Amino acid sequence: MRLTLSAEDRAFREEMAELFTTVVPQEIRDTVLEGGELTADMIRTSQRALADAGIAVPHWPREWGGRDWSELQRHLWHEEMQRAGVPSPLPFNTSMIGPVLAQFASQEMKERFLPPTANLDIWWSQGFSEPDAGSDLASLRTTAVRDGEDWVVNGQKTWTTLGQHGDWIFTLVRTDPDAKKQRGISMLLIDMTSPGLEVRPIELIDGGHEVNEVWFTDVRVPGENLVGEVNQGWTMAKFLLGNERVGVAPVASVKRMVARAKQLAGPQLRDPLTRARIATLENDLLALELTALRVVAHSDGGEPHPASSVLKLRGTELQQAATELLLDLAGPDSLVPLTAESSDAAPWARRSAPTYLNYRKASIYGGSNEIQRQIISRTILGL
Protein backbone atom coordinates (compact mmCIF):
# COMPACT_ATOMS: atom_id res chain seq x y z
CA MET A 1 0.00 0.00 0.00
CA ARG A 2 1.04 3.66 -0.44
CA LEU A 3 2.40 4.96 2.89
CA THR A 4 2.99 8.56 1.83
CA LEU A 5 0.32 11.24 1.59
CA SER A 6 -0.56 12.86 -1.69
CA ALA A 7 0.02 16.58 -2.13
CA GLU A 8 -3.72 17.11 -1.69
CA ASP A 9 -3.78 15.12 1.55
CA ARG A 10 -0.72 16.94 2.88
CA ALA A 11 -2.45 20.25 2.17
CA PHE A 12 -5.55 19.00 3.97
CA ARG A 13 -3.46 18.00 6.99
CA GLU A 14 -1.82 21.43 7.09
CA GLU A 15 -5.23 23.11 6.85
CA MET A 16 -6.49 21.09 9.82
CA ALA A 17 -3.38 21.83 11.86
CA GLU A 18 -3.80 25.56 11.29
CA LEU A 19 -7.51 25.51 12.09
CA PHE A 20 -7.08 23.59 15.32
CA THR A 21 -4.36 25.92 16.57
CA THR A 22 -6.30 29.07 15.75
CA VAL A 23 -9.98 28.47 16.49
CA VAL A 24 -9.69 26.70 19.88
CA PRO A 25 -8.46 28.88 22.79
CA GLN A 26 -4.84 28.33 23.83
CA GLU A 27 -5.85 27.86 27.48
CA ILE A 28 -7.93 24.82 26.57
CA ARG A 29 -5.23 23.30 24.38
CA ASP A 30 -2.58 23.88 27.05
CA THR A 31 -4.74 22.06 29.58
CA VAL A 32 -4.92 19.04 27.28
CA LEU A 33 -1.23 19.13 26.36
CA GLU A 34 -0.21 19.31 30.03
CA GLY A 35 -2.49 16.44 31.02
CA GLY A 36 -4.84 18.62 33.06
CA GLU A 37 -8.55 18.12 33.66
CA LEU A 38 -10.99 19.87 31.34
CA THR A 39 -14.02 21.58 32.79
CA ALA A 40 -17.45 21.18 31.22
CA ASP A 41 -17.25 24.80 30.05
CA MET A 42 -13.94 24.10 28.30
CA ILE A 43 -15.45 21.12 26.48
CA ARG A 44 -18.45 23.21 25.38
CA THR A 45 -16.27 26.13 24.27
CA SER A 46 -14.00 23.88 22.22
CA GLN A 47 -16.81 22.02 20.47
CA ARG A 48 -18.68 25.22 19.67
CA ALA A 49 -15.50 26.67 18.17
CA LEU A 50 -15.16 23.58 15.97
CA ALA A 51 -18.84 23.82 15.01
CA ASP A 52 -18.42 27.47 14.04
CA ALA A 53 -15.48 26.43 11.85
CA GLY A 54 -17.59 23.69 10.27
CA ILE A 55 -15.42 20.79 11.47
CA ALA A 56 -17.20 19.43 14.55
CA VAL A 57 -19.19 16.64 12.84
CA PRO A 58 -17.56 15.93 9.46
CA HIS A 59 -18.91 12.36 9.37
CA TRP A 60 -22.58 13.43 9.64
CA PRO A 61 -24.78 13.91 6.56
CA ARG A 62 -23.94 17.17 4.82
CA GLU A 63 -27.36 18.70 5.52
CA TRP A 64 -26.60 18.47 9.25
CA GLY A 65 -23.02 19.73 9.18
CA GLY A 66 -21.11 16.88 7.54
CA ARG A 67 -18.26 17.39 5.09
CA ASP A 68 -18.30 14.31 2.81
CA TRP A 69 -14.68 13.64 3.71
CA SER A 70 -12.93 10.39 2.91
CA GLU A 71 -11.94 8.01 5.69
CA LEU A 72 -8.33 9.19 5.29
CA GLN A 73 -9.35 12.82 5.69
CA ARG A 74 -11.32 11.95 8.82
CA HIS A 75 -8.27 10.10 10.12
CA LEU A 76 -6.04 13.12 9.47
CA TRP A 77 -8.66 15.41 11.07
CA HIS A 78 -8.60 13.32 14.22
CA GLU A 79 -4.81 12.97 14.31
CA GLU A 80 -4.23 16.72 13.93
CA MET A 81 -6.86 17.41 16.57
CA GLN A 82 -4.99 15.23 19.06
CA ARG A 83 -1.62 16.66 18.04
CA ALA A 84 -2.85 20.21 18.68
CA GLY A 85 -4.29 19.35 22.09
CA VAL A 86 -7.87 20.04 21.01
CA PRO A 87 -10.49 18.06 22.97
CA SER A 88 -12.36 15.61 20.75
CA PRO A 89 -16.00 16.64 20.21
CA LEU A 90 -18.16 15.03 22.88
CA PRO A 91 -18.55 11.45 21.59
CA PHE A 92 -22.01 10.95 23.08
CA ASN A 93 -23.20 13.78 20.84
CA THR A 94 -21.11 13.45 17.72
CA SER A 95 -20.28 9.75 17.38
CA MET A 96 -23.23 8.14 19.14
CA ILE A 97 -26.67 9.74 19.21
CA GLY A 98 -26.05 12.19 16.34
CA PRO A 99 -25.50 9.52 13.66
CA VAL A 100 -28.36 7.45 15.11
CA LEU A 101 -30.80 10.35 14.83
CA ALA A 102 -29.58 11.17 11.32
CA GLN A 103 -30.21 7.56 10.29
CA PHE A 104 -33.38 6.57 12.16
CA ALA A 105 -35.22 9.63 13.50
CA SER A 106 -38.17 11.43 11.94
CA GLN A 107 -37.52 14.69 10.13
CA GLU A 108 -39.15 16.59 13.00
CA MET A 109 -36.88 14.91 15.55
CA LYS A 110 -33.81 15.59 13.41
CA GLU A 111 -34.66 19.28 13.15
CA ARG A 112 -35.31 19.47 16.87
CA PHE A 113 -32.19 17.71 18.11
CA LEU A 114 -29.38 17.57 15.54
CA PRO A 115 -28.33 21.26 15.42
CA PRO A 116 -28.08 21.65 19.22
CA THR A 117 -26.38 18.25 19.41
CA ALA A 118 -23.63 19.33 17.01
CA ASN A 119 -23.18 22.64 18.83
CA LEU A 120 -23.26 21.05 22.29
CA ASP A 121 -26.26 23.15 23.28
CA ILE A 122 -27.56 19.77 24.44
CA TRP A 123 -25.11 17.64 26.43
CA TRP A 124 -26.08 14.01 25.85
CA SER A 125 -25.54 11.10 28.23
CA GLN A 126 -25.57 7.43 27.23
CA GLY A 127 -28.07 5.14 28.98
CA PHE A 128 -27.02 1.65 27.88
CA SER A 129 -25.14 -0.34 30.54
CA GLU A 130 -26.86 -1.69 33.63
CA PRO A 131 -25.48 -3.50 36.70
CA ASP A 132 -26.28 -6.90 35.14
CA ALA A 133 -26.21 -5.85 31.49
CA GLY A 134 -22.82 -4.56 30.42
CA SER A 135 -21.11 -6.99 28.07
CA ASP A 136 -24.49 -8.73 27.64
CA LEU A 137 -26.39 -5.56 26.81
CA ALA A 138 -29.41 -7.47 25.50
CA SER A 139 -30.17 -8.51 29.10
CA LEU A 140 -31.10 -4.96 30.11
CA ARG A 141 -34.05 -4.68 32.47
CA THR A 142 -35.00 -0.99 32.50
CA THR A 143 -38.64 -0.97 31.36
CA ALA A 144 -40.84 1.47 29.48
CA VAL A 145 -44.59 0.87 29.68
CA ARG A 146 -47.07 2.75 27.52
CA ASP A 147 -49.51 4.94 29.44
CA GLY A 148 -51.72 6.95 27.12
CA GLU A 149 -49.45 9.05 24.91
CA ASP A 150 -46.49 8.68 27.28
CA TRP A 151 -43.99 6.04 28.29
CA VAL A 152 -43.35 5.36 31.98
CA VAL A 153 -39.75 4.32 32.62
CA ASN A 154 -38.42 2.40 35.63
CA GLY A 155 -34.95 0.97 36.17
CA GLN A 156 -31.29 1.82 36.50
CA LYS A 157 -28.31 2.61 34.27
CA THR A 158 -24.68 2.63 35.37
CA TRP A 159 -21.23 3.83 34.24
CA THR A 160 -22.89 6.90 32.73
CA THR A 161 -19.82 8.93 31.81
CA LEU A 162 -20.10 12.68 32.58
CA GLY A 163 -23.78 12.17 33.36
CA GLN A 164 -23.51 14.91 35.97
CA HIS A 165 -23.38 17.39 33.07
CA GLY A 166 -26.10 15.77 31.00
CA ASP A 167 -29.16 17.61 29.70
CA TRP A 168 -30.68 14.59 27.93
CA ILE A 169 -29.98 10.87 27.94
CA PHE A 170 -30.51 8.44 25.04
CA THR A 171 -31.73 5.31 26.72
CA LEU A 172 -32.28 1.69 25.76
CA VAL A 173 -35.42 0.36 27.44
CA ARG A 174 -37.37 -2.90 27.36
CA THR A 175 -40.75 -2.26 25.75
CA ASP A 176 -41.78 -5.89 25.11
CA PRO A 177 -40.96 -8.23 28.02
CA ASP A 178 -42.28 -11.25 26.11
CA ALA A 179 -40.12 -10.84 23.01
CA LYS A 180 -36.70 -12.42 22.47
CA LYS A 181 -34.16 -10.30 24.34
CA GLN A 182 -32.90 -8.22 21.43
CA ARG A 183 -36.32 -7.83 19.84
CA GLY A 184 -38.04 -6.20 22.81
CA ILE A 185 -35.80 -3.13 23.13
CA SER A 186 -36.53 0.48 22.12
CA MET A 187 -34.67 3.79 22.35
CA LEU A 188 -36.08 6.80 24.16
CA LEU A 189 -34.73 10.32 24.51
CA ILE A 190 -35.25 11.45 28.10
CA ASP A 191 -34.90 14.94 29.56
CA MET A 192 -32.62 14.53 32.60
CA THR A 193 -34.58 17.15 34.54
CA SER A 194 -37.66 14.89 34.43
CA PRO A 195 -39.29 14.11 37.80
CA GLY A 196 -38.19 10.70 39.06
CA LEU A 197 -34.79 10.76 37.31
CA GLU A 198 -31.81 10.82 39.70
CA VAL A 199 -28.08 10.93 38.94
CA ARG A 200 -25.83 9.44 41.63
CA PRO A 201 -22.02 9.78 41.43
CA ILE A 202 -19.64 6.81 41.40
CA GLU A 203 -16.19 7.55 42.85
CA LEU A 204 -13.46 5.99 40.75
CA ILE A 205 -10.17 4.43 41.85
CA ASP A 206 -8.37 7.67 40.95
CA GLY A 207 -10.68 9.62 43.26
CA GLY A 208 -12.45 11.37 40.41
CA HIS A 209 -16.12 11.76 39.57
CA GLU A 210 -16.36 10.77 35.94
CA VAL A 211 -19.13 8.16 35.91
CA ASN A 212 -22.54 7.87 37.51
CA GLU A 213 -25.60 5.76 38.17
CA VAL A 214 -28.88 7.01 36.72
CA TRP A 215 -32.12 5.88 38.36
CA PHE A 216 -35.57 6.06 36.81
CA THR A 217 -38.61 5.95 39.08
CA ASP A 218 -41.91 6.32 37.19
CA VAL A 219 -40.30 8.80 34.79
CA ARG A 220 -42.85 9.97 32.23
CA VAL A 221 -41.49 10.38 28.71
CA PRO A 222 -43.58 11.86 25.87
CA GLY A 223 -44.36 9.35 23.14
CA GLU A 224 -42.80 11.64 20.56
CA ASN A 225 -39.40 10.99 22.17
CA LEU A 226 -39.28 7.44 20.83
CA VAL A 227 -36.51 7.13 18.23
CA GLY A 228 -37.60 5.21 15.14
CA GLU A 229 -40.09 2.44 15.80
CA VAL A 230 -41.04 0.44 18.87
CA ASN A 231 -38.67 -2.52 19.44
CA GLN A 232 -36.14 -1.15 16.92
CA GLY A 233 -33.67 -0.24 19.66
CA TRP A 234 -31.31 -3.15 19.16
CA THR A 235 -30.82 -2.25 15.51
CA MET A 236 -29.95 1.31 16.54
CA ALA A 237 -27.64 0.10 19.32
CA LYS A 238 -25.65 -2.03 16.86
CA PHE A 239 -25.50 0.89 14.43
CA LEU A 240 -24.26 3.20 17.19
CA LEU A 241 -21.59 0.82 18.48
CA GLY A 242 -20.30 0.02 14.99
CA ASN A 243 -20.58 3.49 13.48
CA GLU A 244 -17.36 5.16 14.54
CA ARG A 245 -14.16 3.78 13.01
CA VAL A 246 -11.93 6.86 13.17
CA GLY A 247 -10.03 7.49 16.41
CA VAL A 248 -10.00 3.94 17.74
CA ALA A 249 -6.16 4.06 17.69
CA PRO A 250 -5.11 7.18 19.65
CA VAL A 251 -1.69 7.39 18.00
CA ALA A 252 -1.21 11.15 18.17
CA SER A 253 -2.25 11.46 21.82
CA VAL A 254 0.07 8.62 22.90
CA LYS A 255 2.89 10.14 20.86
CA ARG A 256 2.26 13.34 22.78
CA MET A 257 2.48 11.47 26.09
CA VAL A 258 5.77 9.84 25.13
CA ALA A 259 7.26 13.13 23.89
CA ARG A 260 6.25 14.77 27.16
CA ALA A 261 7.82 11.90 29.11
CA LYS A 262 11.12 12.50 27.29
CA GLN A 263 10.98 16.19 28.18
CA LEU A 264 10.25 15.46 31.84
CA ALA A 265 12.65 12.56 32.33
CA GLY A 266 15.67 14.78 32.96
CA PRO A 267 18.69 12.83 34.28
CA GLN A 268 16.73 9.58 34.04
CA LEU A 269 17.29 9.68 30.28
CA ARG A 270 20.88 8.67 30.98
CA ASP A 271 19.59 5.29 32.14
CA PRO A 272 19.86 2.85 29.19
CA LEU A 273 16.80 0.91 30.37
CA THR A 274 14.69 4.07 30.36
CA ARG A 275 15.95 4.99 26.89
CA ALA A 276 15.20 1.47 25.64
CA ARG A 277 11.72 1.63 27.12
CA ILE A 278 10.98 4.91 25.35
CA ALA A 279 12.44 3.66 22.07
CA THR A 280 10.29 0.54 22.24
CA LEU A 281 7.18 2.64 22.78
CA GLU A 282 8.06 4.88 19.84
CA ASN A 283 8.62 1.88 17.55
CA ASP A 284 5.34 0.30 18.64
CA LEU A 285 3.57 3.59 17.95
CA LEU A 286 5.06 3.74 14.46
CA ALA A 287 3.78 0.22 13.76
CA LEU A 288 0.35 1.18 15.08
CA GLU A 289 0.30 4.33 12.95
CA LEU A 290 1.05 2.36 9.79
CA THR A 291 -1.63 -0.18 10.70
CA ALA A 292 -4.13 2.65 11.20
CA LEU A 293 -3.34 3.98 7.72
CA ARG A 294 -3.83 0.51 6.26
CA VAL A 295 -7.22 0.20 7.97
CA VAL A 296 -8.27 3.63 6.70
CA ALA A 297 -7.19 2.73 3.17
CA HIS A 298 -9.49 -0.30 3.17
CA SER A 299 -12.50 1.27 4.93
CA ASP A 300 -13.95 3.72 2.42
CA GLY A 301 -17.45 2.73 1.37
CA GLY A 302 -17.48 -0.59 3.17
CA GLU A 303 -17.53 -2.42 6.46
CA PRO A 304 -14.86 -1.73 9.07
CA HIS A 305 -11.59 -3.51 8.31
CA PRO A 306 -11.04 -6.49 10.66
CA ALA A 307 -7.75 -4.93 11.75
CA SER A 308 -9.80 -2.28 13.58
CA SER A 309 -9.68 -4.70 16.50
CA VAL A 310 -5.88 -4.65 16.35
CA LEU A 311 -6.01 -0.86 16.58
CA LYS A 312 -8.23 -0.95 19.63
CA LEU A 313 -6.17 -3.68 21.31
CA ARG A 314 -2.72 -2.19 20.71
CA GLY A 315 -3.90 1.40 21.03
CA THR A 316 -5.18 0.89 24.57
CA GLU A 317 -2.14 -1.19 25.53
CA LEU A 318 0.16 1.63 24.41
CA GLN A 319 -1.98 4.23 26.18
CA GLN A 320 -1.55 2.28 29.39
CA ALA A 321 2.18 1.79 28.78
CA ALA A 322 2.66 5.53 28.30
CA THR A 323 0.82 6.40 31.52
CA GLU A 324 2.88 3.78 33.37
CA LEU A 325 6.09 5.33 31.99
CA LEU A 326 5.10 8.75 33.31
CA LEU A 327 4.18 7.23 36.67
CA ASP A 328 7.57 5.53 36.97
CA LEU A 329 9.40 8.72 35.97
CA ALA A 330 7.51 10.62 38.66
CA GLY A 331 8.61 8.11 41.30
CA PRO A 332 7.63 8.93 44.90
CA ASP A 333 6.26 12.34 43.80
CA SER A 334 3.40 10.46 42.12
CA LEU A 335 2.06 9.66 45.60
CA VAL A 336 1.54 13.32 46.49
CA PRO A 337 -2.21 14.10 46.14
CA LEU A 338 -3.26 16.83 43.76
CA THR A 339 -5.17 18.38 46.64
CA ALA A 340 -2.05 18.80 48.79
CA GLU A 341 -1.71 22.51 49.57
CA SER A 342 2.07 22.58 49.92
CA SER A 343 4.43 20.29 48.07
CA ASP A 344 7.61 20.51 46.05
CA ALA A 345 6.32 17.80 43.72
CA ALA A 346 5.62 19.03 40.18
CA PRO A 347 1.95 19.08 39.10
CA TRP A 348 2.64 16.60 36.28
CA ALA A 349 4.11 14.12 38.76
CA ARG A 350 1.16 14.49 41.11
CA ARG A 351 -1.23 13.87 38.20
CA SER A 352 0.64 10.77 37.01
CA ALA A 353 -0.91 8.31 39.49
CA PRO A 354 -4.55 9.38 38.96
CA THR A 355 -3.97 9.32 35.18
CA TYR A 356 -2.38 5.88 35.35
CA LEU A 357 -5.30 4.55 37.40
CA ASN A 358 -7.90 6.16 35.16
CA TYR A 359 -6.47 4.57 32.02
CA ARG A 360 -6.95 1.06 33.43
CA LYS A 361 -10.46 1.38 31.95
CA ALA A 362 -9.15 1.79 28.39
CA SER A 363 -8.79 -1.94 27.83
CA ILE A 364 -12.42 -2.51 28.89
CA TYR A 365 -14.64 0.13 27.27
CA GLY A 366 -15.50 0.05 23.58
CA GLY A 367 -15.30 -3.74 23.54
CA SER A 368 -12.84 -5.25 26.00
CA ASN A 369 -9.42 -6.35 24.78
CA GLU A 370 -10.40 -9.94 25.46
CA ILE A 371 -13.29 -9.56 23.01
CA GLN A 372 -10.95 -7.89 20.49
CA ARG A 373 -8.62 -10.90 20.68
CA GLN A 374 -11.56 -13.19 19.92
CA ILE A 375 -12.48 -11.05 16.90
CA ILE A 376 -8.87 -11.12 15.67
CA SER A 377 -8.66 -14.88 16.06
CA ARG A 378 -11.85 -15.41 14.05
CA THR A 379 -11.73 -12.75 11.34
CA ILE A 380 -8.00 -12.35 10.73
CA LEU A 381 -6.38 -15.63 11.81
CA GLY A 382 -9.36 -17.85 10.93
CA LEU A 383 -9.08 -19.87 14.14
CORHU-V119743 format. One record per residue. RES is the residue in one letter. PHI is phi as a letter, one per 40 degrees, with the letter a starting at -180 (none if undefined). PSI is psi as a letter, one per 30 degrees, with the letter a starting at -180 (NA if undefined). D_CENTER is the distance of its C-alpha to the mean C-alpha in Angstrom with 2 decimals. Layout:
RES|PHI|PSI|D_CENTER  RES|PHI|PSI|D_CENTER
This chain:
M|none|l|29.00  R|c|k|29.08  L|b|g|27.09  T|b|k|28.05  L|c|k|26.75  S|c|l|29.24  A|d|e|30.66  E|c|e|28.78  D|c|e|25.39  R|c|e|26.37  A|c|e|27.30  F|c|e|23.99  R|c|e|22.18  E|c|e|24.63  E|c|e|24.13  M|c|e|20.37  A|d|e|21.14  E|c|e|23.76  L|c|e|21.77  F|c|e|18.89  T|c|f|21.58  T|b|e|23.65  V|c|f|21.75  V|c|k|19.34  P|d|k|21.49  Q|d|e|22.38  E|d|e|21.90  I|c|e|18.17  R|c|e|17.87  D|c|e|20.22  T|c|e|18.22  V|c|e|15.22  L|c|f|17.77  E|c|g|19.61  G|g|g|16.80  G|c|l|17.43  E|c|k|15.62  L|c|k|14.57  T|c|l|16.25  A|c|e|15.19  D|c|e|17.83  M|c|e|16.48  I|c|e|13.08  R|c|e|15.29  T|d|e|17.75  S|c|e|15.51  Q|c|e|13.98  R|c|e|17.54  A|c|e|18.93  L|c|e|16.81  A|c|e|17.86  D|c|e|21.42  A|c|f|21.32  G|g|g|20.20  I|b|g|17.09  A|c|e|14.20  V|b|i|13.90  P|c|f|15.92  H|c|f|14.96  W|c|l|16.35  P|d|k|20.10  R|d|e|22.27  E|c|f|23.91  W|b|g|20.75  G|h|g|19.73  G|c|l|18.86  R|b|g|20.53  D|f|h|21.54  W|c|l|20.26  S|c|l|20.59  E|c|e|17.88  L|c|e|19.24  Q|c|e|19.02  R|c|e|15.36  H|c|e|14.92  L|c|e|17.16  W|d|e|15.47  H|c|e|12.17  E|c|e|14.38  E|c|e|16.56  M|c|e|13.90  Q|c|e|12.88  R|c|e|16.62  A|c|f|17.59  G|g|g|15.39  V|c|k|13.85  P|c|k|10.66  S|c|k|8.08  P|d|k|8.81  L|d|j|7.28  P|c|e|4.89  F|c|e|7.37  N|c|e|10.02  T|c|e|9.62  S|b|f|7.98  M|b|d|9.15  I|c|e|12.35  G|d|e|13.52  P|c|e|14.23  V|c|e|15.63  L|c|e|17.95  A|c|e|18.99  Q|c|e|19.96  F|b|f|21.50  A|c|l|22.42  S|c|l|25.90  Q|c|e|26.75  E|c|e|27.41  M|c|e|24.02  K|c|e|22.34  E|c|e|24.57  R|c|e|23.92  F|b|e|20.13  L|c|e|18.65  P|d|e|20.05  P|c|f|18.97  T|c|e|15.45  A|c|e|15.20  N|c|g|16.94  L|f|h|15.06  D|c|f|18.47  I|b|k|16.90  W|c|j|13.97  W|c|k|12.58  S|b|l|11.87  Q|b|k|11.25  G|b|i|14.56  F|b|d|14.48  S|c|k|15.19  E|b|l|18.66  P|d|e|20.75  D|b|g|22.39  A|a|i|19.89  G|b|d|16.72  S|c|e|17.25  D|c|i|20.06  L|c|f|18.34  A|c|f|21.53  S|c|g|23.43  L|d|k|21.97  R|b|f|24.83  T|c|k|23.89  T|b|l|26.62  A|b|j|27.40  V|b|k|31.12  R|c|k|32.76  D|a|j|35.15  G|g|b|36.87  E|c|f|34.41  D|b|l|31.66  W|b|k|29.43  V|b|j|29.73  V|b|k|26.69  N|b|k|27.08  G|i|a|24.83  Q|a|k|21.93  K|b|l|18.16  T|b|l|16.49  W|f|h|13.38  T|c|j|12.34  T|c|k|9.76  L|f|g|11.37  G|c|f|13.82  Q|c|f|16.54  H|b|f|15.64  G|c|k|15.31  D|c|e|17.98  W|b|l|17.40  I|b|k|15.79  F|c|k|15.53  T|b|k|17.29  L|c|k|18.64  V|b|l|22.28  R|c|j|25.33  T|b|f|27.92  D|b|j|30.36  P|c|f|31.14  D|c|f|33.70  A|c|l|31.60  K|d|k|30.05  K|d|e|26.76  Q|c|f|24.46  R|c|f|26.98  G|b|g|27.23  I|b|k|23.73  S|b|l|22.91  M|b|k|20.15  L|b|k|21.08  L|c|k|19.77  I|b|k|20.95  D|c|k|21.78  M|c|f|20.77  T|c|g|24.13  S|c|k|25.99  P|d|k|28.79  G|g|f|28.07  L|c|k|24.30  E|b|k|23.56  V|b|k|20.50  R|b|k|21.27  P|c|k|19.47  I|b|k|18.74  E|c|k|19.61  L|c|l|17.71  I|c|f|19.62  D|c|g|18.91  G|g|f|20.48  G|c|l|17.57  H|b|i|16.65  E|b|e|12.93  V|b|l|13.26  N|a|l|16.07  E|c|k|18.42  V|b|k|19.30  W|b|k|22.89  F|b|j|24.66  T|b|j|28.45  D|f|h|30.29  V|c|k|27.72  R|c|k|29.21  V|b|k|27.02  P|d|k|28.81  G|d|f|29.29  E|c|f|28.04  N|c|g|24.47  L|c|k|24.34  V|c|k|22.06  G|g|b|24.16  E|b|l|26.79  V|c|k|27.52  N|g|g|26.29  Q|b|g|24.00  G|c|e|20.84  W|c|e|20.37  T|c|e|20.55  M|c|e|17.81  A|c|e|15.59  K|c|e|16.21  F|c|e|15.62  L|c|e|12.21  L|c|f|11.12  G|b|g|12.92  N|c|e|12.29  E|c|j|9.62  R|b|e|11.32  V|c|k|10.71  G|g|f|8.59  V|c|f|8.77  A|b|j|11.41  P|c|i|10.69  V|c|e|14.44  A|c|e|15.03  S|c|e|13.26  V|c|e|15.15  K|d|e|18.22  R|c|e|18.03  M|c|e|18.04  V|c|e|20.98  A|c|e|22.83  R|c|e|22.59  A|c|e|23.88  K|c|e|26.82  Q|c|e|27.63  L|c|f|27.64  A|c|e|29.46  G|f|b|32.85  P|c|f|35.79  Q|c|f|33.60  L|c|f|33.14  R|c|f|36.78  D|c|k|35.92  P|c|e|35.88  L|c|e|33.51  T|c|e|30.91  R|c|e|31.43  A|c|e|31.16  R|c|e|27.91  I|c|e|26.38  A|c|e|27.96  T|c|e|26.60  L|c|e|23.01  E|c|e|23.66  N|c|e|25.26  D|c|e|22.47  L|c|e|20.00  L|c|e|22.49  A|c|e|22.68  L|c|e|18.93  E|c|e|18.98  L|c|e|21.90  T|c|e|20.34  A|c|e|17.31  L|c|e|20.01  R|c|e|21.90  V|c|e|19.09  V|d|e|18.57  A|c|f|22.35  H|b|g|22.64  S|b|f|19.88  D|d|k|21.43  G|g|g|22.78  G|a|a|22.18  E|c|l|20.19  P|d|k|17.49  H|c|k|19.47  P|d|f|19.97  A|c|f|19.12  S|d|e|15.40  S|c|e|15.75  V|c|e|17.44  L|c|e|14.62  K|c|e|12.19  L|c|e|15.17  R|c|e|16.51  G|c|e|13.41  T|c|e|12.52  E|c|e|16.29  L|c|e|16.73  Q|d|e|14.06  Q|c|e|16.07  A|c|e|19.30  A|c|e|18.66  T|c|e|18.02  E|c|e|21.12  L|c|e|23.10  L|c|e|22.54  L|c|e|23.48  D|c|e|26.62  L|c|e|27.57  A|c|e|27.42  G|g|b|29.76  P|d|f|31.35  D|c|f|29.86  S|c|f|26.46  L|c|f|28.16  V|c|k|28.95  P|c|k|26.83  L|c|f|25.08  T|c|f|27.24  A|c|k|30.45  E|c|e|32.67  S|b|k|34.69  S|a|k|33.69  D|c|f|34.33  A|c|k|31.03  A|c|k|28.75  P|d|e|25.56  W|c|e|23.43  A|c|e|25.30  R|c|f|24.86  R|c|f|21.06  S|c|e|21.00  A|c|e|21.53  P|d|e|18.90  T|c|e|16.30  Y|d|e|17.71  L|c|e|17.61  N|c|e|14.06  Y|c|f|12.86  R|c|f|14.94  K|c|f|12.09  A|c|f|10.27  S|c|g|12.96  I|b|e|12.59  Y|c|l|9.23  G|g|g|8.41  G|g|j|12.19  S|d|l|14.14  N|c|f|15.90  E|c|e|19.09  I|c|e|18.09  Q|c|e|17.08  R|c|e|20.56  Q|c|e|22.17  I|c|e|20.68  I|c|e|21.89  S|c|e|25.25  R|c|e|25.78  T|c|f|24.56  I|b|e|25.31  L|c|f|28.05  G|g|h|29.61  L|c|NA|30.36
